[in-house]
């Protein structure tokens, strides 16, 4: 016989359960009633799970009277088997019917990877043994032996175990009847006998074990005689002890106390530190495994995308309306400017959104975003804010100004580009006399409105410091959107790190980063648009932004209804 903890490679669940039942040392099973509790049992170190009928019916919120159908029980067992690789012995009540029901049950349990079933010699439908047990009728011995034989004949895995539970002591039929039934069940093919008692002392169990004399594996459930020292069971030759309902009872008392506390105090502050952290639930759900699998199995086009929104400024020329909030929280057509941007990202499947705040960052609505703060926003520019979010580039990332409104196709086309870097340039805008020509772009080819299938590349952008001024006429204005493919992430961060070494880094803008990338030999694709967007840079832009936003509202939407 194999020593516990040294089982052969590929040892199946059914083989492991049979090993436990036949072990020459005392073994233990712990109750579980769903996937989460099954994983907890595994982590606690137990070697097998008792699929308790009481606990499973309780987690459904019904009585332990066969009110939950056997198919509902089997469905729950499947979740438990998926959550833990431990062998599960199902508390199968009476087998949910006659011999034919037992045959079908065994086949279905084997399909779900369940290692065994325990059936009891009462009549269907059954009632929990501790509820007026003396009044509960027992099954005919021959009829119950027929169930055992039917189950054994139906199993395809020779190691699948059927445990016969003797209820004679519970029903008050006495020791002689209990022993007579147990021997009949053993001869009918039962792989183990579970002897049950409702007394608070183990006297009946120990007497039965002595008279049984090791004729076969003996299983007990010491729910009532719980104070008995465990060594007593070892000395009596018991095979397996089942802790039958303690996780559901522990969970119940904890939930009752927490619900009462929250209801009475109307706050979470008194309970938050006393309960499992949300991250612990995520861990038990194996969330990390999903994240790892996502990176393996999702194609690049469907991989998780992220966005970084630069929103640290108050907004020059907007002081009259930003006394108590940053520019990104200005109301546009009934909701903050930032919310328009967040919704646009989410529409394209970009749900990991980092916003870099600065001025009045405390007034930024953080729902649906991650907020980081540029504490030096008053003395620094756009690249300093971007550096604050350097850890927010897990894969494909869109870097955006925080004051943009645009039609949805612009972002869609940007993220669908297969280039490592891609920017959006509006070919309808040209520098105006007397106006600072910031963010105007020089490109490899002008937009002749017929460039389908032809790549256009960025050659430079006029920065606020005009340090990279180009000659000639720019082909349009960069609107403040840059897409970075995951493969180019490290190169972008390396260029940003090089710029951080410059004495004037604090004043550098995004145009400086684009120019540095071009100078480093990076090819930045240009997606041309002709209007269809708006920035909010001054009061006049602010007034016009509402009209632009209303134009994007779906037809028939109440939000879009205007007088």
Buried (B, 14 or more C-beta within 10 A) or exposed (E): EEEEEEBEEEBBBBBBBBBBBBBEEBBBBBBBBBBBBBBBBBEEEBBBBBBBBBBBBBBBEEBBBBEBEBEBBBEBBBBBBBBBEBBBBBBBBBBBBBBEBBBBBBBBBBEBBBBBBBBBBBBEEBBBBEEEBEEBEBBEBEEBBBBBBBBBEBBEBEBBBBBBBBBBBBBEBEEEBBBBBBBBBBEBBBBBBBBBBBEEEBEBBBBBBEEBEEEBBBBBBBBBBEEBEEEBBEEBBBBBBBBBBBBBBEBBEEEEEBEEBBEEEEEEEEBEEEEEEEEEEEBBBBEEEEEEEEEEEEEEEEBBBBBBBBBBBBBEBBEEBBEEBBBBBBBBBEBBBBBBBBEBBEEBEBBBBBBBBBBBBEBBBEEBBBBBBBEEBEEBBBBBBBBBBBEBBBBBBBBBBBBBBBBEEBBEBBBEBEBBBBBBBBBEBEBEEEEEBBBBBBBBEBBEEEBEEEEBBBBBBBBBBEEBEBEEEBBBBBBBBBBBBBEBBEBBBEBBEEBBEEEEBEBBBBBBBBBBBBEEEBBBBBBBBEEBBBBBBEBEBBEEBBEBBBEBBEEEEEEBEEE
